[in-house]
Amino acid sequence: MTNRVPRLPRRDAMMDPDRLVTFGDAVIAIAITLLALDITVPEGLADGEVGAALRDALPKFGAYLLSFAVIGALWLGQHALFRQIAALDNWLLRLYLALLAVVAALPFPTRLISE
């Protein structure tokens, strides 16, 4: 007689879709936060240099807005898609993680565009 723990039946679904969407929301929130961190105020800025500093920041702000719009569209799309999904399989899980990897990497090309 062995004291083995009985195995639970294998489920086709990897996890609850709501849990995956919550994880995606967190990744997207962090990516958007990282975008905003690139917009900074120069150190030792004199009152008379504010206008020039704002003009210098326009490319960074424009790149931020563009990337924010792209990430926002992906976020809205993922919520619309996952409202229709009852269960996940390996294929969908891996595709979604690949999408999140792209979203998480967006602050890098945003910085390149702004510079």
N, C-alpha and C positions, 0 to 999 in steps of 0.2 A: 504494500500500500504506500503510495507516494502522496506527498502533500503539495501537489501542483495546484496553482491557481487556475481556475477554469478560464479559457479564452472567451472573450466576448465575440459575438459574430461580427465579421468585418462589414462595415458600412460602405456603401458605394460613395456616399458624400464625404468629402474630406472634413468639412466643417460647415457650420451654419453660415449662410451668405451674409446675414446681418453682422456677424462678427468680422468677416472679411471687409465689409464696407466700413466698419468702424476703424479698422486698421488702416484702410486707404484714406479715410478722413484725416487720421493723424499724420500720415506721410505727407499728404497734400498741405496740411496746416504748417508743418515744419518747412516744406519747400517754399511756401509763400513767405514765411517769416525770414528765411535765408535771403530771399529776393530783397526784402526791405532793408536788411542789414547793410547792403551795398551802398545805400544812399546815406551819406554822412555829411556833417558840417565840418569844413576845414578848421583846424586848430588855429587859435589866435586871429580870428576873423575880425577885422575892424569894421565899424559901422558903415563906412563909405564903400566897403568891398562886398556888401551883401548882394547887390544887383549882379555884379560879376560872378559871384559864387553861385547864384541861382542859374545864370546862363550856363555856367560850366557844368552844373548838375543836370541840365535838361536831357542830355543823352542817357544818363543813368536812369532818370525818372521815366523817360520814354520806353527804355528797355524793360524797366520794372512793370509799367502798365501793359506792355505787349505780353510779357511772360505771365503776368497775373491773369490776363484775359484768356490765354491758352490754358493755364492750369484750371481756371474757373470753368471753362467749357468742358474740360475733361472731368472735373468734379461733378458738374451737372449731368453729363452723359453717363457717368458710372452709376449715379443714383437712379437715373431713368432705366438703365439696363438691369440693375440688380433688383428693381421692383418686380421684374418679370421672371426672375430666376428663383426656383424653389430649392435646388440642390446644386452643389458644386461637384465637378469631377476633376481629376488631375490636370487635364488639358486646360480647362478654364482657369483653374487656380494658377497654373504656371503662366498663362497669358496675362492674367491680371497682375501678377508679381512683376512681369516684364514691363507692363505699363507703369507700375509704380516706380520701377527703377528709372525709367525715362523721366518721370515727373520729378523724382528726387535729384536727378542730374541737371535739371533745367536752370538752376542758379549759375552753373558754370558757363553755358553759352550766353546767358543773359549778361554776365560780366564781360564776356568777349565782345558782344554787340555794343555795349555801352562804352567800351574803351576804344 
